[in-house]
Amino acid sequence: MADFFRKKTIEWARKLRKNIAYLLENDAVPRIKDIILEDYDFNLNDIANPKSILAPDLYYDDFSKRLDDFDYIDITSDGAKIMTPDMFNFNFKDGLEVVETVLEGLVGRYVEVDHEDYRRVTGRSTYRGRRQPVYLIKYTKEVRDWEKDLDKKFEEYPFSNTPPIDIFSRAEEFVEENMGRWLDEAIQKSQKEFKV
């Protein structure tokens, strides 16, 4: 008899895990992505200068693809866990560093300096060991001298002197507000499917 109860308990746990994962994958995850992209669009795209080569709207598609690749659900023998992207667990490497910089906030005035201008005024082919098409450089006396040498004015970065911008917390709140409902739905679905 003990084997029967153990077997049924394991079967129930599997069914419940499967139903929780299904609900999270099909109900929670698409809405989490939508909320983050809405906040990205509202907080970043509408502010950017159209002349900016480092405008966040140019990175929107790559950011969206990274959201698609994010591991939202972790299923273990103990259950299912949902994670929402944040500044610590989201992958900004390899192309989204500009977005990360904006989201972290930028103290001071910065300008966009393209690689060719940077090379001409400094004689160096990289900035801090990295070769990029455009560099975001703090606007200092040295940079003002570069402008004189090149007889041109660098484009000021529109997110200069901005505090951190949060595009992730609304999605986290959505999960917190709805977790009970998703669990209840998964339990009800599992009960209907479970045969004793």
N, C-alpha and C positions, 0 to 999 in steps of 0.2 A: 504494500500500500504506500509506503514511503517513496518508493521508486516512481509510482504513478504521480504523486503530488510534485515530486522534484521535476519529473518530465513535463508536467503541465505548467509548472512555474517557469521553467526555461522557455517553453513554447510561448507562454504569455509575454514574457520579457522580450523575446525576439519580435513578436508581432507588434508590441507597443513601440519598440525601437524603430522598426520599419515604418510604422505609421507616423511617428514623430518626425523622422527624417523626411518622409514624403511631404508632409505638411510644411515643414520648414523650407524644403527645397522649392516647393511650388507656390507657396503663399508668402512666406517671409522674404526669401532671398530676392525675388524680382522687385519687391517693394523697397527693400533696403537699397538696392542699386538705384532705383528711381529717385528716392529721397536724396541720396548723395549727389547724383547728377543734377537734380533740381537746385541744390544748394551750391554746387560748383558753378552752374550757369548763372544763378542769381548773384552770388558773391564775387565771382571772378570775371566772367565774360562781359558783364555790363560796365565794369569799371575800366577795363583795359583801353589803352590808347591804340587806335587802329594802325598807327605808324610803328608800333612796337613790334620788334622781331621776336621778342620773348613773351608775347601776350598769351595768357592762359588759354584763350579760345583755340590757339594753334595746337594745343596739347590735349584738347577735349577727347578726341577719338582714341588716342593712346591711353588716356586715363580711363576711359570707358572700357577698353579692352582689358586693362589691368583689373578693373572691378570684376569683369567676367571671369578672370583667372583666379580670383581670390578664393581661398578655402574657407567657406562660410560654415560648413557643417563638419563636425568631427564625430564619427560614430565609433564607440568603443563598447566593450562588453558591459560597461557600467551604464551606458545610455547614449544619448545624442546631445551634443553641445553645439550651440550656435555662437559664432564670433562675428562681430561687425568690424569693418576696417576702421583704423584710427591712425594717428601719426606715428605710432610705434610699430604696428604690425603690417602696414601697407607698404608695398615695394615701390619706392620712388626711383630706384636705381636705373641706370641705362636709359636716360631720356626724360624722366619726369622730375629731375632735381629742381628745375625752375619752379614747378608747381609746389614742391616741398618748401622751397625758399619763401614763396609768397604766403603759404599757409602758416609757416612758422613766424612770420612777421619780419619786417626789414627796417631796422633802425638806421637812420641816416639817408642821405640823398645819393642815389645811384644813377649811373648812365649806362647805356648800351653801346659797347665799342665793338665793331666788327673786327674779325681776325686780321684783315689786311691793314686796317688803320693801326691796330695794336702793333703789328710787326713793323710798320713804317716808323712809328715814333719810338719804339723801344729797341728795335733791332733783334728782338727775340721772337721765336716762332710759336711759343706757348705761354700761357698765363697759368702760373702755379702748376706747371707740369702737364697741363691739359690743353689740347688743341680743340677749340670749339669754333663754330662759325661766328658766334657772337659771345662777348664776355659782359658780365654784369659787374661793373667796377665802381667802387665808392668814389663820389665826386670830390676830389681833393685838389689842392693847388697844382700838384703834378699833372692831373688830368686836365685842368684848365690850361696848363702850358701845352699839353698835347693838342688841344683845340686850336691854340694860336699857331703852333707849328704846322698843323694840317689846314688851317684856315677854314675850319668847319665847327659846327656846334653839334655835340653828341645829343642823341635823344634821351631825355630824362625818363627813367623807368617809372611807369605810373604807380607802382606799388612801393615806391620809396616812402619811408617814414609811415609805414602802416603797422598796426598791431597784428597779432596772430589772427587768422581767419579760420573759424571752425565750420567745416562742412560735413563732419562726421557725427556729431552728437545727436542730431535730430533722428538719425537712423537708429542709434542706440536706444533713444527714448521710445521709438516705435516698437522695438523688440521687447523692452521692459513692459510696455503697456499691453502687449498682445500675447506674451508668453503663456499666461494662464489660459487664455482662450485656445491657443494651439494645443496645449497639453490636454485640456478637456475634450477637444475634438478628436485627438489621437486616442484617448482612452475610450471614448464612445465608439469610435470605429473599430478599435481592437475588441471591445466587448461583443459587438455584433458578429465579428469574424471568429471569435473564440468558441470552440466547442469543448464541452467537458466530457 
